[in-house]
Amino acid sequence: MKERLQKIMAHAGVASRRKCEALILQGRVRVNGQVVIQLGTKVDPARDIIEVDGQPVVLEEKVYILLHKPRGYLSDTRDFRGRPSALSLVPDSERLYPAGRLDARSEGLLLLTNDGELAHRLAHPRYEHAKEYHVCIEGYPNDETLKQWRRGVFLDGRQTAPAEVSVLRRERDRTWLRVVVREGRKRQIRRVATMLGHPVHQLVRVRIGPVQLGNLEPGEWRYLTKQELKELQELKQLSNT
């Protein structure tokens, strides 16, 4: 897939994107042996040879890993209190970072990648990508409570966006809900549930956009399939429009 030359150079660590643009304009960049000075030039990182001042640009292979983050693990790379990081469960962890976080008490789908642009677009609420959760709450919410959650509640002085909320099953004194949100305020689902009188007992993220957790057990991981990667790239292109 072709992308802008300065973007590929920046992702490869040549320099900032603005500095890469300057290098192109200065005639210091070659693609397949030809000097390129047009900023709109698109190249295929899998096929084209890029050189800066005669030195080849080494393009980092993109990695996409789906992890079932267990409870008690952090999504962040470091923690001064010594709590374990989910990144320690996968290979090449020093190169990866999460595309959207889960708090330590939550579990489920965590997408780890070195594709910074994709990670940003999946995590940022501006792009409104659907994130689906299975949530176990205390008690049995009535219809009015569920309607209120679907409409949105005031959180930090502003109303939450509409959400999809439906009952999956009831067990003992608890209820499992399916909740789909398109924004990502900090601990939003836990806070909304508590406001409505039904604190969260367990929270599992099962989907981000087109990517499903499936039957992975806590701590297990796998690389994304070609079809999942294709769908994510299409999602990124839609975000660009």
Biotite code that builds the C-alpha atoms (Angstrom):
import biotite.structure as struc

atoms = struc.array([
    struc.Atom([0.000, 0.000, 0.000], chain_id="A", res_id=1, res_name="MET", atom_name="CA", element="C"),
    struc.Atom([1.456, 3.361, -1.034], chain_id="A", res_id=2, res_name="LYS", atom_name="CA", element="C"),
    struc.Atom([1.892, 6.168, 1.482], chain_id="A", res_id=3, res_name="GLU", atom_name="CA", element="C"),
    struc.Atom([3.413, 9.642, 1.448], chain_id="A", res_id=4, res_name="ARG", atom_name="CA", element="C"),
    struc.Atom([7.194, 9.585, 1.300], chain_id="A", res_id=5, res_name="LEU", atom_name="CA", element="C"),
    struc.Atom([7.770, 11.938, 4.253], chain_id="A", res_id=6, res_name="GLN", atom_name="CA", element="C"),
    struc.Atom([5.401, 9.887, 6.406], chain_id="A", res_id=7, res_name="LYS", atom_name="CA", element="C"),
    struc.Atom([7.286, 6.650, 5.684], chain_id="A", res_id=8, res_name="ILE", atom_name="CA", element="C"),
    struc.Atom([10.611, 8.356, 6.384], chain_id="A", res_id=9, res_name="MET", atom_name="CA", element="C"),
    struc.Atom([9.355, 9.695, 9.702], chain_id="A", res_id=10, res_name="ALA", atom_name="CA", element="C"),
    struc.Atom([8.013, 6.283, 10.761], chain_id="A", res_id=11, res_name="HIS", atom_name="CA", element="C"),
    struc.Atom([11.413, 4.782, 9.917], chain_id="A", res_id=12, res_name="ALA", atom_name="CA", element="C"),
    struc.Atom([13.052, 7.186, 12.363], chain_id="A", res_id=13, res_name="GLY", atom_name="CA", element="C"),
    struc.Atom([14.872, 9.388, 9.826], chain_id="A", res_id=14, res_name="VAL", atom_name="CA", element="C"),
    struc.Atom([13.610, 12.590, 11.459], chain_id="A", res_id=15, res_name="ALA", atom_name="CA", element="C"),
    struc.Atom([10.380, 14.375, 12.287], chain_id="A", res_id=16, res_name="SER", atom_name="CA", element="C"),
    struc.Atom([7.876, 14.607, 9.462], chain_id="A", res_id=17, res_name="ARG", atom_name="CA", element="C"),
    struc.Atom([8.580, 18.309, 8.997], chain_id="A", res_id=18, res_name="ARG", atom_name="CA", element="C"),
    struc.Atom([12.321, 17.677, 8.831], chain_id="A", res_id=19, res_name="LYS", atom_name="CA", element="C"),
    struc.Atom([11.731, 14.858, 6.332], chain_id="A", res_id=20, res_name="CYS", atom_name="CA", element="C"),
    struc.Atom([9.779, 17.278, 4.156], chain_id="A", res_id=21, res_name="GLU", atom_name="CA", element="C"),
    struc.Atom([12.768, 19.647, 4.245], chain_id="A", res_id=22, res_name="ALA", atom_name="CA", element="C"),
    struc.Atom([15.104, 16.822, 3.205], chain_id="A", res_id=23, res_name="LEU", atom_name="CA", element="C"),
    struc.Atom([12.869, 16.057, 0.220], chain_id="A", res_id=24, res_name="ILE", atom_name="CA", element="C"),
    struc.Atom([12.701, 19.707, -0.862], chain_id="A", res_id=25, res_name="LEU", atom_name="CA", element="C"),
    struc.Atom([16.480, 19.938, -0.606], chain_id="A", res_id=26, res_name="GLN", atom_name="CA", element="C"),
    struc.Atom([16.848, 17.097, -3.130], chain_id="A", res_id=27, res_name="GLY", atom_name="CA", element="C"),
    struc.Atom([18.544, 14.789, -0.627], chain_id="A", res_id=28, res_name="ARG", atom_name="CA", element="C"),
    struc.Atom([16.081, 11.896, -1.032], chain_id="A", res_id=29, res_name="VAL", atom_name="CA", element="C"),
    struc.Atom([16.068, 9.282, -3.796], chain_id="A", res_id=30, res_name="ARG", atom_name="CA", element="C"),
    struc.Atom([13.417, 6.655, -4.559], chain_id="A", res_id=31, res_name="VAL", atom_name="CA", element="C"),
    struc.Atom([14.627, 3.757, -6.700], chain_id="A", res_id=32, res_name="ASN", atom_name="CA", element="C"),
    struc.Atom([17.668, 5.832, -7.648], chain_id="A", res_id=33, res_name="GLY", atom_name="CA", element="C"),
    struc.Atom([15.710, 8.928, -8.717], chain_id="A", res_id=34, res_name="GLN", atom_name="CA", element="C"),
    struc.Atom([15.783, 12.217, -6.800], chain_id="A", res_id=35, res_name="VAL", atom_name="CA", element="C"),
    struc.Atom([12.318, 13.139, -5.501], chain_id="A", res_id=36, res_name="VAL", atom_name="CA", element="C"),
    struc.Atom([11.457, 16.729, -4.586], chain_id="A", res_id=37, res_name="ILE", atom_name="CA", element="C"),
    struc.Atom([7.632, 16.568, -4.617], chain_id="A", res_id=38, res_name="GLN", atom_name="CA", element="C"),
    struc.Atom([6.064, 16.368, -1.130], chain_id="A", res_id=39, res_name="LEU", atom_name="CA", element="C"),
    struc.Atom([2.971, 14.603, -2.463], chain_id="A", res_id=40, res_name="GLY", atom_name="CA", element="C"),
    struc.Atom([4.985, 11.673, -3.797], chain_id="A", res_id=41, res_name="THR", atom_name="CA", element="C"),
    struc.Atom([3.645, 8.291, -2.676], chain_id="A", res_id=42, res_name="LYS", atom_name="CA", element="C"),
    struc.Atom([5.781, 5.173, -2.446], chain_id="A", res_id=43, res_name="VAL", atom_name="CA", element="C"),
    struc.Atom([5.307, 1.530, -1.564], chain_id="A", res_id=44, res_name="ASP", atom_name="CA", element="C"),
    struc.Atom([7.493, 0.714, 1.472], chain_id="A", res_id=45, res_name="PRO", atom_name="CA", element="C"),
    struc.Atom([7.384, -2.992, 0.598], chain_id="A", res_id=46, res_name="ALA", atom_name="CA", element="C"),
    struc.Atom([8.824, -2.490, -2.901], chain_id="A", res_id=47, res_name="ARG", atom_name="CA", element="C"),
    struc.Atom([10.515, 0.888, -3.293], chain_id="A", res_id=48, res_name="ASP", atom_name="CA", element="C"),
    struc.Atom([14.089, 1.647, -2.202], chain_id="A", res_id=49, res_name="ILE", atom_name="CA", element="C"),
    struc.Atom([14.418, 4.939, -0.334], chain_id="A", res_id=50, res_name="ILE", atom_name="CA", element="C"),
    struc.Atom([17.763, 6.665, 0.246], chain_id="A", res_id=51, res_name="GLU", atom_name="CA", element="C"),
    struc.Atom([18.697, 9.810, 2.161], chain_id="A", res_id=52, res_name="VAL", atom_name="CA", element="C"),
    struc.Atom([22.086, 11.318, 1.324], chain_id="A", res_id=53, res_name="ASP", atom_name="CA", element="C"),
    struc.Atom([22.957, 8.025, -0.371], chain_id="A", res_id=54, res_name="GLY", atom_name="CA", element="C"),
    struc.Atom([22.152, 5.908, 2.685], chain_id="A", res_id=55, res_name="GLN", atom_name="CA", element="C"),
    struc.Atom([19.253, 3.406, 2.511], chain_id="A", res_id=56, res_name="PRO", atom_name="CA", element="C"),
    struc.Atom([16.322, 3.948, 4.847], chain_id="A", res_id=57, res_name="VAL", atom_name="CA", element="C"),
    struc.Atom([15.633, 0.819, 6.868], chain_id="A", res_id=58, res_name="VAL", atom_name="CA", element="C"),
    struc.Atom([11.870, 0.413, 7.157], chain_id="A", res_id=59, res_name="LEU", atom_name="CA", element="C"),
    struc.Atom([10.649, -1.217, 10.343], chain_id="A", res_id=60, res_name="GLU", atom_name="CA", element="C"),
    struc.Atom([8.280, -4.110, 9.774], chain_id="A", res_id=61, res_name="GLU", atom_name="CA", element="C"),
    struc.Atom([4.863, -3.387, 11.211], chain_id="A", res_id=62, res_name="LYS", atom_name="CA", element="C"),
    struc.Atom([3.690, -5.727, 13.964], chain_id="A", res_id=63, res_name="VAL", atom_name="CA", element="C"),
    struc.Atom([0.071, -6.208, 15.065], chain_id="A", res_id=64, res_name="TYR", atom_name="CA", element="C"),
    struc.Atom([-0.669, -8.416, 18.072], chain_id="A", res_id=65, res_name="ILE", atom_name="CA", element="C"),
    struc.Atom([-4.002, -9.170, 19.710], chain_id="A", res_id=66, res_name="LEU", atom_name="CA", element="C"),
    struc.Atom([-3.617, -9.943, 23.418], chain_id="A", res_id=67, res_name="LEU", atom_name="CA", element="C"),
    struc.Atom([-6.184, -11.002, 25.995], chain_id="A", res_id=68, res_name="HIS", atom_name="CA", element="C"),
    struc.Atom([-4.970, -8.778, 28.809], chain_id="A", res_id=69, res_name="LYS", atom_name="CA", element="C"),
    struc.Atom([-5.547, -10.435, 32.185], chain_id="A", res_id=70, res_name="PRO", atom_name="CA", element="C"),
    struc.Atom([-6.867, -8.591, 35.210], chain_id="A", res_id=71, res_name="ARG", atom_name="CA", element="C"),
    struc.Atom([-4.115, -7.087, 37.323], chain_id="A", res_id=72, res_name="GLY", atom_name="CA", element="C"),
    struc.Atom([-1.910, -6.198, 34.343], chain_id="A", res_id=73, res_name="TYR", atom_name="CA", element="C"),
    struc.Atom([-1.324, -2.651, 33.179], chain_id="A", res_id=74, res_name="LEU", atom_name="CA", element="C"),
    struc.Atom([-1.616, -1.559, 29.567], chain_id="A", res_id=75, res_name="SER", atom_name="CA", element="C"),
    struc.Atom([1.213, 0.948, 30.095], chain_id="A", res_id=76, res_name="ASP", atom_name="CA", element="C"),
    struc.Atom([4.843, 0.086, 29.570], chain_id="A", res_id=77, res_name="THR", atom_name="CA", element="C"),
    struc.Atom([6.057, 0.967, 33.046], chain_id="A", res_id=78, res_name="ARG", atom_name="CA", element="C"),
    struc.Atom([4.727, 1.305, 36.579], chain_id="A", res_id=79, res_name="ASP", atom_name="CA", element="C"),
    struc.Atom([6.607, 2.687, 39.542], chain_id="A", res_id=80, res_name="PHE", atom_name="CA", element="C"),
    struc.Atom([4.600, 0.486, 41.934], chain_id="A", res_id=81, res_name="ARG", atom_name="CA", element="C"),
    struc.Atom([5.921, -2.682, 40.348], chain_id="A", res_id=82, res_name="GLY", atom_name="CA", element="C"),
    struc.Atom([2.675, -3.948, 38.840], chain_id="A", res_id=83, res_name="ARG", atom_name="CA", element="C"),
    struc.Atom([3.144, -6.210, 35.774], chain_id="A", res_id=84, res_name="PRO", atom_name="CA", element="C"),
    struc.Atom([2.793, -4.843, 32.247], chain_id="A", res_id=85, res_name="SER", atom_name="CA", element="C"),
    struc.Atom([0.710, -6.576, 29.595], chain_id="A", res_id=86, res_name="ALA", atom_name="CA", element="C"),
    struc.Atom([3.590, -5.969, 27.204], chain_id="A", res_id=87, res_name="LEU", atom_name="CA", element="C"),
    struc.Atom([5.645, -8.528, 29.130], chain_id="A", res_id=88, res_name="SER", atom_name="CA", element="C"),
    struc.Atom([3.308, -11.233, 27.796], chain_id="A", res_id=89, res_name="LEU", atom_name="CA", element="C"),
    struc.Atom([4.199, -10.782, 24.112], chain_id="A", res_id=90, res_name="VAL", atom_name="CA", element="C"),
    struc.Atom([7.415, -10.892, 22.009], chain_id="A", res_id=91, res_name="PRO", atom_name="CA", element="C"),
    struc.Atom([9.174, -7.731, 20.800], chain_id="A", res_id=92, res_name="ASP", atom_name="CA", element="C"),
    struc.Atom([7.508, -5.804, 23.613], chain_id="A", res_id=93, res_name="SER", atom_name="CA", element="C"),
    struc.Atom([10.102, -3.018, 23.514], chain_id="A", res_id=94, res_name="GLU", atom_name="CA", element="C"),
    struc.Atom([8.838, -2.012, 20.048], chain_id="A", res_id=95, res_name="ARG", atom_name="CA", element="C"),
    struc.Atom([5.120, -2.074, 20.789], chain_id="A", res_id=96, res_name="LEU", atom_name="CA", element="C"),
    struc.Atom([2.547, 0.098, 22.486], chain_id="A", res_id=97, res_name="TYR", atom_name="CA", element="C"),
    struc.Atom([-1.206, -0.297, 23.057], chain_id="A", res_id=98, res_name="PRO", atom_name="CA", element="C"),
    struc.Atom([-3.864, 1.052, 20.717], chain_id="A", res_id=99, res_name="ALA", atom_name="CA", element="C"),
    struc.Atom([-6.181, 2.138, 23.513], chain_id="A", res_id=100, res_name="GLY", atom_name="CA", element="C"),
    struc.Atom([-5.763, 1.169, 27.128], chain_id="A", res_id=101, res_name="ARG", atom_name="CA", element="C"),
    struc.Atom([-7.565, -0.976, 29.677], chain_id="A", res_id=102, res_name="LEU", atom_name="CA", element="C"),
    struc.Atom([-7.255, -0.215, 33.378], chain_id="A", res_id=103, res_name="ASP", atom_name="CA", element="C"),
    struc.Atom([-5.603, -2.775, 35.644], chain_id="A", res_id=104, res_name="ALA", atom_name="CA", element="C"),
    struc.Atom([-8.929, -4.118, 36.958], chain_id="A", res_id=105, res_name="ARG", atom_name="CA", element="C"),
    struc.Atom([-10.270, -4.768, 33.442], chain_id="A", res_id=106, res_name="SER", atom_name="CA", element="C"),
    struc.Atom([-9.392, -7.508, 30.980], chain_id="A", res_id=107, res_name="GLU", atom_name="CA", element="C"),
    struc.Atom([-9.893, -8.399, 27.362], chain_id="A", res_id=108, res_name="GLY", atom_name="CA", element="C"),
    struc.Atom([-8.792, -7.299, 23.920], chain_id="A", res_id=109, res_name="LEU", atom_name="CA", element="C"),
    struc.Atom([-5.642, -5.199, 23.795], chain_id="A", res_id=110, res_name="LEU", atom_name="CA", element="C"),
    struc.Atom([-4.164, -4.400, 20.382], chain_id="A", res_id=111, res_name="LEU", atom_name="CA", element="C"),
    struc.Atom([-0.387, -3.939, 20.500], chain_id="A", res_id=112, res_name="LEU", atom_name="CA", element="C"),
    struc.Atom([1.475, -2.472, 17.530], chain_id="A", res_id=113, res_name="THR", atom_name="CA", element="C"),
    struc.Atom([4.353, -0.305, 16.335], chain_id="A", res_id=114, res_name="ASN", atom_name="CA", element="C"),
    struc.Atom([2.040, 1.364, 13.797], chain_id="A", res_id=115, res_name="ASP", atom_name="CA", element="C"),
    struc.Atom([1.696, 4.719, 15.513], chain_id="A", res_id=116, res_name="GLY", atom_name="CA", element="C"),
    struc.Atom([-0.871, 6.216, 13.170], chain_id="A", res_id=117, res_name="GLU", atom_name="CA", element="C"),
    struc.Atom([-3.209, 3.235, 13.418], chain_id="A", res_id=118, res_name="LEU", atom_name="CA", element="C"),
    struc.Atom([-2.856, 3.121, 17.203], chain_id="A", res_id=119, res_name="ALA", atom_name="CA", element="C"),
    struc.Atom([-3.747, 6.801, 17.428], chain_id="A", res_id=120, res_name="HIS", atom_name="CA", element="C"),
    struc.Atom([-6.796, 6.478, 15.203], chain_id="A", res_id=121, res_name="ARG", atom_name="CA", element="C"),
    struc.Atom([-8.161, 3.473, 17.075], chain_id="A", res_id=122, res_name="LEU", atom_name="CA", element="C"),
    struc.Atom([-7.655, 5.042, 20.491], chain_id="A", res_id=123, res_name="ALA", atom_name="CA", element="C"),
    struc.Atom([-8.712, 8.652, 19.871], chain_id="A", res_id=124, res_name="HIS", atom_name="CA", element="C"),
    struc.Atom([-12.425, 9.345, 20.547], chain_id="A", res_id=125, res_name="PRO", atom_name="CA", element="C"),
    struc.Atom([-12.493, 11.800, 17.633], chain_id="A", res_id=126, res_name="ARG", atom_name="CA", element="C"),
    struc.Atom([-12.715, 8.888, 15.179], chain_id="A", res_id=127, res_name="TYR", atom_name="CA", element="C"),
    struc.Atom([-15.599, 7.176, 17.022], chain_id="A", res_id=128, res_name="GLU", atom_name="CA", element="C"),
    struc.Atom([-14.536, 3.576, 16.434], chain_id="A", res_id=129, res_name="HIS", atom_name="CA", element="C"),
    struc.Atom([-16.833, 1.137, 18.218], chain_id="A", res_id=130, res_name="ALA", atom_name="CA", element="C"),
    struc.Atom([-15.488, -0.652, 21.279], chain_id="A", res_id=131, res_name="LYS", atom_name="CA", element="C"),
    struc.Atom([-17.570, -3.492, 22.697], chain_id="A", res_id=132, res_name="GLU", atom_name="CA", element="C"),
    struc.Atom([-17.502, -4.706, 26.295], chain_id="A", res_id=133, res_name="TYR", atom_name="CA", element="C"),
    struc.Atom([-19.149, -7.432, 28.316], chain_id="A", res_id=134, res_name="HIS", atom_name="CA", element="C"),
    struc.Atom([-19.794, -5.920, 31.718], chain_id="A", res_id=135, res_name="VAL", atom_name="CA", element="C"),
    struc.Atom([-20.884, -7.663, 34.908], chain_id="A", res_id=136, res_name="CYS", atom_name="CA", element="C"),
    struc.Atom([-22.627, -5.225, 37.246], chain_id="A", res_id=137, res_name="ILE", atom_name="CA", element="C"),
    struc.Atom([-24.160, -5.562, 40.682], chain_id="A", res_id=138, res_name="GLU", atom_name="CA", element="C"),
    struc.Atom([-27.924, -5.942, 40.851], chain_id="A", res_id=139, res_name="GLY", atom_name="CA", element="C"),
    struc.Atom([-30.592, -5.898, 38.153], chain_id="A", res_id=140, res_name="TYR", atom_name="CA", element="C"),
    struc.Atom([-30.953, -2.584, 36.268], chain_id="A", res_id=141, res_name="PRO", atom_name="CA", element="C"),
    struc.Atom([-34.513, -1.700, 35.301], chain_id="A", res_id=142, res_name="ASN", atom_name="CA", element="C"),
    struc.Atom([-35.609, -0.496, 31.856], chain_id="A", res_id=143, res_name="ASP", atom_name="CA", element="C"),
    struc.Atom([-35.408, 3.173, 32.787], chain_id="A", res_id=144, res_name="GLU", atom_name="CA", element="C"),
    struc.Atom([-31.819, 2.793, 34.018], chain_id="A", res_id=145, res_name="THR", atom_name="CA", element="C"),
    struc.Atom([-30.812, 1.098, 30.772], chain_id="A", res_id=146, res_name="LEU", atom_name="CA", element="C"),
    struc.Atom([-32.527, 3.825, 28.737], chain_id="A", res_id=147, res_name="LYS", atom_name="CA", element="C"),
    struc.Atom([-30.675, 6.484, 30.695], chain_id="A", res_id=148, res_name="GLN", atom_name="CA", element="C"),
    struc.Atom([-27.346, 4.764, 30.035], chain_id="A", res_id=149, res_name="TRP", atom_name="CA", element="C"),
    struc.Atom([-28.172, 4.515, 26.326], chain_id="A", res_id=150, res_name="ARG", atom_name="CA", element="C"),
    struc.Atom([-29.076, 8.216, 26.114], chain_id="A", res_id=151, res_name="ARG", atom_name="CA", element="C"),
    struc.Atom([-26.012, 9.341, 28.040], chain_id="A", res_id=152, res_name="GLY", atom_name="CA", element="C"),
    struc.Atom([-25.335, 10.776, 31.493], chain_id="A", res_id=153, res_name="VAL", atom_name="CA", element="C"),
    struc.Atom([-23.435, 13.839, 32.674], chain_id="A", res_id=154, res_name="PHE", atom_name="CA", element="C"),
    struc.Atom([-19.832, 12.987, 33.441], chain_id="A", res_id=155, res_name="LEU", atom_name="CA", element="C"),
    struc.Atom([-17.238, 15.658, 34.236], chain_id="A", res_id=156, res_name="ASP", atom_name="CA", element="C"),
    struc.Atom([-19.709, 18.370, 33.315], chain_id="A", res_id=157, res_name="GLY", atom_name="CA", element="C"),
    struc.Atom([-20.743, 17.067, 29.907], chain_id="A", res_id=158, res_name="ARG", atom_name="CA", element="C"),
    struc.Atom([-22.983, 14.336, 28.620], chain_id="A", res_id=159, res_name="GLN", atom_name="CA", element="C"),
    struc.Atom([-21.604, 11.040, 27.414], chain_id="A", res_id=160, res_name="THR", atom_name="CA", element="C"),
    struc.Atom([-22.334, 10.012, 23.834], chain_id="A", res_id=161, res_name="ALA", atom_name="CA", element="C"),
    struc.Atom([-25.186, 7.566, 23.213], chain_id="A", res_id=162, res_name="PRO", atom_name="CA", element="C"),
    struc.Atom([-24.233, 3.949, 23.856], chain_id="A", res_id=163, res_name="ALA", atom_name="CA", element="C"),
    struc.Atom([-25.611, 0.555, 22.929], chain_id="A", res_id=164, res_name="GLU", atom_name="CA", element="C"),
    struc.Atom([-26.587, -1.281, 26.126], chain_id="A", res_id=165, res_name="VAL", atom_name="CA", element="C"),
    struc.Atom([-28.394, -4.624, 26.291], chain_id="A", res_id=166, res_name="SER", atom_name="CA", element="C"),
    struc.Atom([-28.782, -7.439, 28.801], chain_id="A", res_id=167, res_name="VAL", atom_name="CA", element="C"),
    struc.Atom([-26.826, -10.612, 28.076], chain_id="A", res_id=168, res_name="LEU", atom_name="CA", element="C"),
    struc.Atom([-27.863, -12.655, 31.117], chain_id="A", res_id=169, res_name="ARG", atom_name="CA", element="C"),
    struc.Atom([-28.613, -12.475, 34.825], chain_id="A", res_id=170, res_name="ARG", atom_name="CA", element="C"),
    struc.Atom([-26.953, -14.625, 37.464], chain_id="A", res_id=171, res_name="GLU", atom_name="CA", element="C"),
    struc.Atom([-27.415, -14.580, 41.242], chain_id="A", res_id=172, res_name="ARG", atom_name="CA", element="C"),
    struc.Atom([-27.389, -10.914, 42.248], chain_id="A", res_id=173, res_name="ASP", atom_name="CA", element="C"),
    struc.Atom([-25.572, -9.653, 39.161], chain_id="A", res_id=174, res_name="ARG", atom_name="CA", element="C"),
    struc.Atom([-26.285, -8.806, 35.507], chain_id="A", res_id=175, res_name="THR", atom_name="CA", element="C"),
    struc.Atom([-24.069, -9.189, 32.440], chain_id="A", res_id=176, res_name="TRP", atom_name="CA", element="C"),
    struc.Atom([-24.474, -6.395, 29.896], chain_id="A", res_id=177, res_name="LEU", atom_name="CA", element="C"),
    struc.Atom([-23.245, -5.842, 26.353], chain_id="A", res_id=178, res_name="ARG", atom_name="CA", element="C"),
    struc.Atom([-22.041, -2.236, 26.099], chain_id="A", res_id=179, res_name="VAL", atom_name="CA", element="C"),
    struc.Atom([-20.783, -0.583, 22.902], chain_id="A", res_id=180, res_name="VAL", atom_name="CA", element="C"),
    struc.Atom([-19.268, 2.900, 23.126], chain_id="A", res_id=181, res_name="VAL", atom_name="CA", element="C"),
    struc.Atom([-17.655, 5.216, 20.579], chain_id="A", res_id=182, res_name="ARG", atom_name="CA", element="C"),
    struc.Atom([-15.811, 7.478, 22.955], chain_id="A", res_id=183, res_name="GLU", atom_name="CA", element="C"),
    struc.Atom([-13.104, 6.713, 25.466], chain_id="A", res_id=184, res_name="GLY", atom_name="CA", element="C"),
    struc.Atom([-13.228, 8.799, 28.606], chain_id="A", res_id=185, res_name="ARG", atom_name="CA", element="C"),
    struc.Atom([-11.140, 7.491, 31.469], chain_id="A", res_id=186, res_name="LYS", atom_name="CA", element="C"),
    struc.Atom([-12.865, 4.539, 33.180], chain_id="A", res_id=187, res_name="ARG", atom_name="CA", element="C"),
    struc.Atom([-16.103, 5.705, 31.554], chain_id="A", res_id=188, res_name="GLN", atom_name="CA", element="C"),
    struc.Atom([-18.099, 2.473, 31.813], chain_id="A", res_id=189, res_name="ILE", atom_name="CA", element="C"),
    struc.Atom([-17.178, 1.911, 35.450], chain_id="A", res_id=190, res_name="ARG", atom_name="CA", element="C"),
    struc.Atom([-18.054, 5.483, 36.392], chain_id="A", res_id=191, res_name="ARG", atom_name="CA", element="C"),
    struc.Atom([-21.374, 5.518, 34.537], chain_id="A", res_id=192, res_name="VAL", atom_name="CA", element="C"),
    struc.Atom([-22.424, 2.187, 36.050], chain_id="A", res_id=193, res_name="ALA", atom_name="CA", element="C"),
    struc.Atom([-21.619, 3.449, 39.546], chain_id="A", res_id=194, res_name="THR", atom_name="CA", element="C"),
    struc.Atom([-23.557, 6.682, 38.942], chain_id="A", res_id=195, res_name="MET", atom_name="CA", element="C"),
    struc.Atom([-26.577, 4.605, 37.951], chain_id="A", res_id=196, res_name="LEU", atom_name="CA", element="C"),
    struc.Atom([-26.343, 2.514, 41.121], chain_id="A", res_id=197, res_name="GLY", atom_name="CA", element="C"),
    struc.Atom([-24.808, -0.656, 39.658], chain_id="A", res_id=198, res_name="HIS", atom_name="CA", element="C"),
    struc.Atom([-21.039, -0.822, 40.293], chain_id="A", res_id=199, res_name="PRO", atom_name="CA", element="C"),
    struc.Atom([-18.976, -2.957, 37.920], chain_id="A", res_id=200, res_name="VAL", atom_name="CA", element="C"),
    struc.Atom([-17.801, -6.331, 39.172], chain_id="A", res_id=201, res_name="HIS", atom_name="CA", element="C"),
    struc.Atom([-16.047, -7.445, 35.967], chain_id="A", res_id=202, res_name="GLN", atom_name="CA", element="C"),
    struc.Atom([-15.308, -5.763, 32.643], chain_id="A", res_id=203, res_name="LEU", atom_name="CA", element="C"),
    struc.Atom([-14.075, -7.513, 29.483], chain_id="A", res_id=204, res_name="VAL", atom_name="CA", element="C"),
    struc.Atom([-13.378, -5.763, 26.180], chain_id="A", res_id=205, res_name="ARG", atom_name="CA", element="C"),
    struc.Atom([-14.336, -8.128, 23.354], chain_id="A", res_id=206, res_name="VAL", atom_name="CA", element="C"),
    struc.Atom([-14.045, -5.951, 20.237], chain_id="A", res_id=207, res_name="ARG", atom_name="CA", element="C"),
    struc.Atom([-12.302, -2.890, 18.791], chain_id="A", res_id=208, res_name="ILE", atom_name="CA", element="C"),
    struc.Atom([-13.720, -1.910, 15.410], chain_id="A", res_id=209, res_name="GLY", atom_name="CA", element="C"),
    struc.Atom([-13.660, -5.076, 13.254], chain_id="A", res_id=210, res_name="PRO", atom_name="CA", element="C"),
    struc.Atom([-11.251, -7.011, 15.523], chain_id="A", res_id=211, res_name="VAL", atom_name="CA", element="C"),
    struc.Atom([-12.794, -9.581, 17.892], chain_id="A", res_id=212, res_name="GLN", atom_name="CA", element="C"),
    struc.Atom([-11.261, -11.127, 21.021], chain_id="A", res_id=213, res_name="LEU", atom_name="CA", element="C"),
    struc.Atom([-12.684, -14.539, 20.113], chain_id="A", res_id=214, res_name="GLY", atom_name="CA", element="C"),
    struc.Atom([-11.764, -17.490, 22.312], chain_id="A", res_id=215, res_name="ASN", atom_name="CA", element="C"),
    struc.Atom([-8.372, -16.313, 23.530], chain_id="A", res_id=216, res_name="LEU", atom_name="CA", element="C"),
    struc.Atom([-7.853, -17.031, 27.226], chain_id="A", res_id=217, res_name="GLU", atom_name="CA", element="C"),
    struc.Atom([-6.340, -14.396, 29.577], chain_id="A", res_id=218, res_name="PRO", atom_name="CA", element="C"),
    struc.Atom([-2.637, -14.086, 28.837], chain_id="A", res_id=219, res_name="GLY", atom_name="CA", element="C"),
    struc.Atom([-2.895, -15.637, 25.367], chain_id="A", res_id=220, res_name="GLU", atom_name="CA", element="C"),
    struc.Atom([-2.054, -13.687, 22.217], chain_id="A", res_id=221, res_name="TRP", atom_name="CA", element="C"),
    struc.Atom([-1.899, -14.037, 18.438], chain_id="A", res_id=222, res_name="ARG", atom_name="CA", element="C"),
    struc.Atom([-0.905, -12.004, 15.376], chain_id="A", res_id=223, res_name="TYR", atom_name="CA", element="C"),
    struc.Atom([-3.744, -10.383, 13.481], chain_id="A", res_id=224, res_name="LEU", atom_name="CA", element="C"),
    struc.Atom([-4.918, -12.197, 10.370], chain_id="A", res_id=225, res_name="THR", atom_name="CA", element="C"),
    struc.Atom([-4.556, -10.749, 6.872], chain_id="A", res_id=226, res_name="LYS", atom_name="CA", element="C"),
    struc.Atom([-8.300, -10.115, 6.762], chain_id="A", res_id=227, res_name="GLN", atom_name="CA", element="C"),
    struc.Atom([-8.221, -8.238, 10.083], chain_id="A", res_id=228, res_name="GLU", atom_name="CA", element="C"),
    struc.Atom([-5.296, -6.136, 8.865], chain_id="A", res_id=229, res_name="LEU", atom_name="CA", element="C"),
    struc.Atom([-7.156, -5.331, 5.657], chain_id="A", res_id=230, res_name="LYS", atom_name="CA", element="C"),
    struc.Atom([-10.223, -4.225, 7.608], chain_id="A", res_id=231, res_name="GLU", atom_name="CA", element="C"),
    struc.Atom([-8.123, -2.095, 9.962], chain_id="A", res_id=232, res_name="LEU", atom_name="CA", element="C"),
    struc.Atom([-6.383, -0.403, 7.039], chain_id="A", res_id=233, res_name="GLN", atom_name="CA", element="C"),
    struc.Atom([-9.786, 0.327, 5.484], chain_id="A", res_id=234, res_name="GLU", atom_name="CA", element="C"),
    struc.Atom([-10.850, 1.778, 8.820], chain_id="A", res_id=235, res_name="LEU", atom_name="CA", element="C"),
    struc.Atom([-7.756, 4.012, 8.834], chain_id="A", res_id=236, res_name="LYS", atom_name="CA", element="C"),
    struc.Atom([-8.493, 5.203, 5.305], chain_id="A", res_id=237, res_name="GLN", atom_name="CA", element="C"),
    struc.Atom([-12.060, 6.080, 6.287], chain_id="A", res_id=238, res_name="LEU", atom_name="CA", element="C"),
    struc.Atom([-10.672, 8.099, 9.191], chain_id="A", res_id=239, res_name="SER", atom_name="CA", element="C"),
    struc.Atom([-8.588, 10.096, 6.724], chain_id="A", res_id=240, res_name="ASN", atom_name="CA", element="C"),
    struc.Atom([-11.635, 11.204, 4.747], chain_id="A", res_id=241, res_name="THR", atom_name="CA", element="C"),
])
